[in-house]
Amino acid sequence: MTDKKDLNYVAQLEREISKKYGEETVVSPKQGWDDEKEKDYLEQSKALSARYQEVQVEKTEHNGVLVSKRLFTKEKDARSCPVCATYSFESKDDVYMRKFSCCFECYINYIEDREARWQSGWRPELEEEKNDGNNT
């Protein structure tokens, strides 16, 4: 078996690799590098760094942990239905909350097949509201 440190073995290996994969596979990366390419690389690196600095998000401390302020853009009551005041964690409610500003249950009860009326501004009078109005 040949010693891997033998220069003849290394040269033979390079020849075989260049035959199989092409001449550029055995060329040193430094061979094609010059001052102009170095300058261009440094400019690109600075531009990338500047762009990264612009994208970085402001962070705020929350319970002792730095958290992106983007996570706090939602209102706290965004999970409560403005129509029936039900608080929900269900994903199907998220869809109706975004499109109609109500939960799935309210969509079924008040909006389904009456979307034009809902879009025009109509909202149901809830029983609680009627009771509050009668008691005063």
C-alpha positions in Angstrom: 0.0 0.0 0.0 1.3 3.4 -0.9 2.0 6.1 1.7 -0.7 8.8 1.4 1.9 11.5 2.2 3.8 10.5 -0.9 3.8 13.4 -3.5 3.5 11.0 -6.4 0.4 9.5 -4.9 -1.1 13.0 -4.4 -0.3 13.9 -8.0 -1.9 10.7 -9.3 -5.0 11.4 -7.2 -5.3 14.9 -8.6 -4.9 13.5 -12.2 -7.7 11.0 -11.6 -10.0 13.6 -10.0 -9.4 16.0 -12.9 -10.2 13.3 -15.4 -13.4 12.4 -13.7 -14.7 15.8 -12.6 -12.8 18.4 -14.7 -9.7 20.6 -14.3 -11.4 23.2 -12.1 -11.8 20.6 -9.3 -8.1 20.4 -8.6 -7.3 24.1 -9.0 -6.5 26.1 -5.8 -9.1 28.7 -5.0 -6.3 31.3 -4.5 -5.2 30.9 -8.1 -8.1 32.9 -9.5 -8.2 35.5 -6.6 -6.8 38.9 -7.1 -7.0 42.4 -5.5 -10.0 43.4 -7.7 -12.0 40.3 -6.6 -11.0 40.9 -3.0 -12.2 44.6 -3.2 -15.5 43.4 -4.9 -16.0 40.8 -2.2 -15.5 43.3 0.6 -18.0 45.7 -0.9 -20.6 43.0 -1.3 -20.0 41.9 2.3 -20.5 45.5 3.6 -23.7 45.9 1.5 -25.0 42.6 2.9 -24.2 43.6 6.5 -25.9 47.0 6.0 -29.0 45.2 4.6 -29.0 42.9 7.6 -28.8 45.8 10.0 -31.9 47.3 8.4 -33.9 44.1 8.7 -33.0 43.5 12.4 -36.1 43.8 14.5 -36.4 45.9 17.7 -36.6 43.7 20.7 -38.4 44.4 24.0 -38.0 42.7 27.4 -41.0 40.5 28.4 -40.8 38.5 31.6 -37.1 38.7 31.6 -36.6 37.6 28.0 -35.9 39.7 24.9 -38.7 39.2 22.4 -39.3 40.7 19.0 -41.8 43.6 19.1 -43.5 42.0 16.0 -45.0 39.4 18.3 -46.9 42.1 20.2 -48.7 43.6 17.2 -51.9 41.7 17.8 -54.4 43.1 20.3 -54.9 41.1 23.4 -58.6 40.7 22.7 -58.1 39.6 19.1 -59.2 36.1 20.2 -62.5 37.3 21.7 -65.4 37.5 19.3 -66.7 41.1 19.2 -70.3 39.8 18.6 -70.7 37.2 21.4 -67.6 37.9 23.5 -66.5 34.2 23.4 -62.8 33.6 23.8 -61.5 31.0 21.5 -58.2 29.1 20.7 -59.7 27.2 17.8 -58.0 27.7 14.4 -61.3 27.7 12.5 -62.3 30.8 14.5 -59.1 32.6 13.3 -60.3 32.4 9.7 -63.7 33.9 10.4 -62.2 36.4 12.8 -60.0 37.7 10.1 -62.6 37.8 7.3 -65.8 38.7 9.2 -64.6 39.9 12.7 -66.5 37.1 14.5 -66.1 33.5 15.6 -67.2 30.5 13.6 -70.4 30.1 15.7 -71.5 33.7 15.0 -70.7 33.2 11.4 -73.0 30.2 11.2 -75.8 32.0 13.2 -75.7 35.5 11.7 -73.6 35.6 8.5 -73.9 32.4 6.5 -76.0 33.1 3.4 -76.4 36.8 4.5 -72.9 38.1 3.9 -74.0 41.2 2.0 -76.0 42.3 5.0 -73.1 41.7 7.3 -70.7 43.6 5.0 -73.1 46.6 5.0 -72.7 46.9 8.7 -75.6 45.0 10.3 -74.9 43.4 13.6 -77.2 41.3 15.8 -78.7 42.5 19.0 -77.7 40.0 21.6 -80.0 38.9 24.5 -77.6 40.4 27.1 -77.8 43.8 25.4 -81.6 43.6 25.4 -81.7 42.7 29.1 -79.3 45.5 30.0 -81.5 48.0 28.2 -84.7 46.8 30.0 -83.1 46.9 33.4 -82.2 50.6 33.3 
